[in-house]
Amino acid sequence: MDFTIRKATENDMSRVLELITELAIFEKEPNAVEVTVEELKKDGFGSNPEFQCFVAEVGTEIEGIALVYNRYSTWKGKVLHLEDLVVSQAMRGTGLGTALLDEVIKFGHEKGVKRVSWEVLDWNEPAITFYEKKGADVKRDWDVVHLNEEGIKNYISKL
């Protein structure tokens, strides 16, 4: 199958949001997506972008995305965080996920990062298997900790 991996443009953000929403539905969080196309455009482009996004294009249709941003590890130094790697359900198993992950790893290598990191749900065995086959170390003894917007407001109110 012929496809292209490229950096996303502002015009791609509607489709990017559709794929983010598809992932949320797959991850059993259909109402969790709050980000808007306008926010993606504002945050991902301009003089100081908050993220980089790569898209997998089949013909003229975007069928996959990988969204990354910079982090810093007190132990390692520069880190690239892969927030989401999404391939549309219809295109899974076609090599798009591998091509997107390849692009992310190359991008991190070019930036001189010491680690590329991401999370995966513990029940998503196909993804875990995919990542482990690529040489990733799935840290099953770490828990992800979040403080959501309401939690932040509650925390601040108690200071």
Secondary structure, DSSP 8 states (H G I E B T S, - for coil): ---EEEE--GGGHHHHHHHHHHHHHHTT-TT-----HHHHHHHHSSSS-S-EEEEEEETTEEEEEEEEEEEEETTTEEEEEEEEEEE-GGGTTSSHHHHHHHHHHHHHHHHT-SEEE----TT-HHHHHHHHHTT----TT-------HHHHHHHHHT-
